[in-house]
Amino acid sequence: MTPQGTQYALFESAEVMPVKQQLHAATVVNVRRFSDYVVYVDESGDHSLERIDPDYPVFVLALCVFHKRHYAEKIIPAVEKLKFNYFGHDSVVLHEHEIRKQKGDFAFLSHKPTREEFIGRLSSIMDASNFILMSCVVDKARLNRHEGAGSNPYHIALGICLEVLREFLAEKTQDHLQTHVLVECRGKKEDAELELEFRRICDGENPGNRQLPFNVIFADKKTNLTGLQLADLVARPVGLNYIRPEQANQAFELLKNKFFCAGGRDRAGQGYQNVGLKIYPPQKAKSPDEPTEAVAPTGNPQST
């Protein structure tokens, strides 16, 4: 039974639409609250500056932005089918580290032909999934020299990525609607600190001193959210591309076309540096082809 004061619309609205009474009971006006997009966040590397791993001296934050209808109708079913085919059930959580190390539920991937087939099918799902990727790579060694050991790479990357998210939603004329940002629980203390920083940024501590209508949601890995699992798969390849840009990185090559970029989706895979992919501290250009500062994307509708 539909609750009084609520109108259930077609899924194109991607939400239950609240209504309010005006003039008399027969007149109702739909008022949208939520945007058409949902955001899943994951990180790669730790945010400590006290001990920096020389093999992975970066912290990477990745935001995967999904159109809710595409996510619900295409992406979730594709991932569920993959799990049923390989595990017989869908309670398995896709985790990049365990897949790469062939641990736990993914021990069967030690068989090379099976591993190649599984990775190929998983890559096909990623390739066919229309999501927009926003990421920030924090070079911890350079950050330590520039801003000191008191800096928090996670908070820095979060502020940068939320500003990119705002730009994307403004392009879609949905920056006035509430958008939910889901992050994986890390611990009571860490989650409280992150929520405080998130609220601070959204309350106006950002480049435009704007109020940002983002709402952070903390989710345990056991909730088995498809979006969080896909976000987990993208963060490390982004970091490895920064550390070893000359090394073959098939995962990053696939992700190039996902980045929020300048020039619209016709330029997908090209104009993403300093737009959808941010490096902090900013690097000086090493050649005429490398921009030194972020270029705000204009007139570049990103289709999802």
Secondary structure, 3 states (H helix, E strand, C coil): CCCCCEECCCHHHCCCEEEEECCCCCCEEECCCEEEEEEEEEEECCCCCCCCCCCCCEEEEEEEEEEHHHHHHHHHHHHHHHHHHHHCCCCCCCCHHHHHHCCHHHHHHHCHHHHHHHHHHHHHHHHHCCEEEEEEEEEHHHHHHHHCCCCCHHHHHHHHHHHHHHHHHHHCCCCCCEEEEEEECCCHHHHHHHHHHHHHHHCCCCCCCCCCCEEEEEECHHHCCHHHHHHHHHHHHHHHHHHCCCCCCHHHHHHHHHECCCCCHHHCCCCCECCCEEEECCCCCCCCCCCCCCCCCCCCCCCC
